[in-house]
Amino acid sequence: MDLISVIVPVYKVEDYLDRCVESIVNQTYWNLEIILVDDGSPDKCPAMCDDWAAKDSRIRVIHKENGGLSDARNAGMTVATGELMGFVDSDDWISPDMYQQLYDDMIKNDSDISACGVEMVWEDGITQSQRLTKRGSFVLNGHEAMQAFIEGSWIQAEVWNRLYKANLVKGIHFPVGKYHEDNDWTTYAIGNAQKVSGFGTPLYFYVQHPDSIMGKDLIINRLDTLDAKVNCLLFVQERYPDLAADLKTDVCFYCLWSAQRVLRCLTGTEQKRGWEKISRVWRYLYDAEPRNLKERVWLMLVRISLPGTARLRNFLHIGL
């Protein structure tokens, strides 16, 4: 039975940590190395991690200075010794048989990466949970997997609902200091895979609450996604050139949508910072090719003036 290293970054989650760790230690797949990375958490989390390690010999704890989610994941990957690897965010939880089902799927299909379904749950106890992944199952070769990732169909950017062969991903580092860090990492992980498989049964439960990174309207930080999409484009242009044209057009319109948000939501210095980020990536996108008449019109306008086109779309309430 292969050893699975499960990396859990921990920061200011004392209200959720026990639920998360309990869901991992109670997995039906027992051969786990559970790595809790205390990312300099200022609350009770460091002591809670140590308490869990005292109760279960499979748990290792890393205490480090705060460096952010990416830095914590990288620290966990550095010490991981398992043949397989997974990630769980410390305010989420997983079904008792998640890793067993992922492992069985990986063995059955001889895949490098196996994925399960995700359900988003809300802490308010009122909002109905929402399935975030498709129903059904899939087995994709490397090229098909990259196409599915680009399209956002079977494969999304998030890293935590999957099981990875460690030798496939150990050399890939999460970008430190960036939000939406999963986009870059998943691009390279999928790029290294020969086969990716999965199924839609929701076994990972992603918690949405006011204090989560994803729950805040951080417009400037969300522009990191634009950087990640351009990095993906450059990678695809080199490795999967037949997929690059559609991706460039999609990223171009994401850039336009980001420009709309910067104009609509930011002012002063923050708006200037936003435009600096957008201008930095626009040089990779200006020659995107339209796929239909509507795209042809918008791309013609955006090449004349990106800010002017963003203002026009905001005025017309397009893409809001």
C-alpha positions, 0 to 999 in steps of 0.5 A: 500500500503506497504512502500518501503524504497529505499536506495541510497549511494551517493559519488562523483556523482554530475554529475549523482545524479539528474538524479538518484533521479529524476527517483526515485521520479517520480516512479508510485509507490508513497509510497516510503521512499527515503534514500540518504546516503551522504558518506562524499562526497567532492563535491556538493553532500551533498548540492544536497541531502539536496536540494532534501529533501527540495523538496520532503517530502519522502526523508531522508538524512544521512550525514556521514563520508566516509566509502565506499559503504557497510557502506553507504548501512548499514547506510541506512538499519539501519534507513529504516522503510519500509515493503519492501526495494530496492537499487539504486546506485547513478550513475544509474537510473530506469524506472518510473514503476520499483517499481510498476512492482516489487511490482505487481510481488511480490504480484502476486507470493507471493514471498519474493524477486522480480527481474527485468531485467538490461541494461548496458548503457555507458556514452560515447554515442557511445557503444551500451547498453547491456542487462545483464539479461535473457529474460522471467520470473521465480518463484523459491522456496528457493532451486531453487533460490540458484541454480540459483544464483550459476549458475548465470542464473536467479539471479546474485549477484547485489542487485539493480534490486530487491525488498526485504521483509525488515524482510528478509534482515534487519539483513544482513550487507554488508561487509565493506571494501570489493569490490564486496560486493553484492556477500556475501549479496545476498548469505544470502538474497537468503538463507533467501527466501522461494520464489523468482520471477522475469521477464526479462524486463530491468527496471534498467539501470546500468551505466558504465563509467571510474570513476565507481568502476566496471570500473577500473582494480583493480586486488587486490580488485577484489580478494575480489570476491574470498573471497565472493565465498568461503563464499558462498561455506561454506554457501551452504555446510551447507544449501544446501549440494547437491549443494556444489560439483559443486560449489566447483569445479567452485570456484576452477577454479575461484581461478585458473583463479585469480592466472593467473591474479595475475601472468599476471598483478601484480608484486612485493609487489602487486603480493605477496599480491595477492598470500596471498589472494589466499593461504588463500582460497585455503585450502577450494578448493584443494579437488574439484571433477572433472566433466569431463576429462579436469577438471580431468587433470587441477585439478591433475596439480593444486594439484601439483602446483597452481602457476605452473599450472597458469603459464602453462595456461597463456603460453597456453593462456587458460582462458585469 
